[in-house]
Each structure stands twice: as structure tokens, then as C-alpha cells.
Amino acid sequence: MQRLVGQALCLPARIRASKRAGTSPASTTKISLSMRIVSVNCSMGKTVSWKGRTIETSIFKDPVTGRVAVGKTNVEGDRQSDLTVHGGPDKAVYSYALEDYLWWQAELNRALTPGAFGENLTTGGLEERNVFIGDVLRAGTAILQVVQPRLPCYKLGIKFGDDQMPKRFMKAARWGIYFRVLEEGTVESGDSIEFVSRDPQQISVPELAILASKDRFNLTLVDRALAIPSLNFEWREMLQANVEKRNR
């Protein structure tokens, strides 16, 4: 495994052509991109100074080459610095979509390189609005299950040099996906991603995310989410608490 200097992500040629022709980039992306791993990104952590504090963080990730082992709690060569909120079986792997990178590059008016959002896998074609909580996917030789969206902490602000970045991230509603590892395996840039099974409740990643914020009392959606067998304990506990508050 070798670390690389990240290069800015750019639109595939067919999407650039569609933008010049006035075609919707989103629809073209869906057609022209198969689901794949664009980049595998890792960090062994670093120490940064922030508001007079010394912070250990692993959000500064770099692309790596070669096949990388995916274990039950993390990716080889990647260390989670704060295990109280990161890592563990339900946050073993984090992915962020190329399609969302392209949106952010326009929004921030700056080039971004893979790993900028602290993700292990930068993906193409795996758009979270089409991914359900509980879905099972094969990435490389690893079998992963969709667990939850990312709710950002202040370290995203450190990474971007903008204390407002966590709020901007929430407002943008481009969450990324946390996975648990059902079967260990290996991944590499260019590997395909494919669905193994789809969860019948069909709660998308963004739909679960809004249950933690603006739509937390949507009891119809909450009931469907609670019916997902693989829903993790923290989310189940939070949603059940919202139901109890709504019924008081």
C-alpha cells in the first residue's frame, strides 16, 4: 500500500459534454457511471492545534494504491483517533460520493482531492438517495452493509478551515454512508461495487438523516425505520425516544 498525493476530482468526459450541451448532470451521471471505488483513502492520524487545544484527528486522509484489507472495525492503514464517536463495527467504513464532491467543488469554489471529507472510500455511481439502510453491497471482495448517514462533528470544520462547515454539511444534506463489514475482504481503486440485497423498508440514507433533525417526529417514517432489523442500537434508541416525546 502506497500513499499518493491527491489530485482534484473532476467530471468524467461524458458529463462535461452534457453540461456544455445543457443536459442535466445528475441524470447523465446516473447513466454513465457504474458503481465503483474511485479512491481508497487512509490516515494514521495527526495532531493539530485548534482554538488553543491540541486535537488528535484522522480526518486528513490521503489516497493509497494497492489492495487494502477491510476489517470488522476499520480499514488497513487507517486509525480512528476518537473511538467514542468514530470507528467500531457500525462505522467501520465511511464512503463519500464523487457526485457530491462535484457539487461541493462548485459550492466552495475550490478543488477537492479524494479523502477531503475523511472518507475511506470515494465512490462513483453510489448515490445515497438510491441506497437504503440495511442494503448489502459487495465492494471489491468485502461485503458491506449500509448502517447510517454521517452526522458531522467539529473536526470537519478543522479540515476545511471553516467552523461553519459542519452546519453547511448538514444543510447540504450530502451525508455519505457508514457501513458495517459483514465479510472481510480487500478493496482497491477501480473495484466495482454491486448490490447483494436490498432492504424491504426502503428507507434511504437521506431519509434516515432527516429523522435526526428537521423531520424527527415523522412517525410514519420512524415506524418504517424501526422495522429495519439491522438498524443499529444508537439510532433505534434515538428514534424510540422521539416517539415517546411525540406521544407525551
QUISUL-V203299 format. One record per run of one state. SS is the DSSP state (~ for helix, > for strand, _ for the rest). FROM is the first residue (numbers start at 1). TO is the last residue. If there is no record, write none. Layout:
[[SS FROM TO] [SS FROM TO]]
This chain:
[[_ 1 1] [> 2 3] [_ 4 7] [> 8 8] [_ 9 12] [~ 13 21] [_ 22 24] [~ 25 32] [_ 33 35] [> 36 42] [_ 43 45] [> 46 50] [_ 51 52] [> 53 57] [_ 58 61] [> 62 65] [_ 66 67] [> 68 70] [_ 71 74] [> 75 75] [_ 76 88] [~ 89 91] [_ 92 92] [> 93 97] [~ 98 108] [_ 109 112] [> 113 113] [_ 114 120] [> 121 124] [_ 125 127] [~ 128 130] [_ 131 131] [> 132 132] [_ 133 135] [> 136 139] [_ 140 141] [> 142 149] [_ 150 154] [~ 155 160] [_ 161 164] [~ 165 172] [_ 173 176] [> 177 183] [_ 184 184] [> 185 187] [_ 188 191] [> 192 197] [_ 198 203] [> 204 204] [~ 205 210] [_ 211 218] [~ 219 226] [_ 227 232] [~ 233 247] [_ 248 248]]
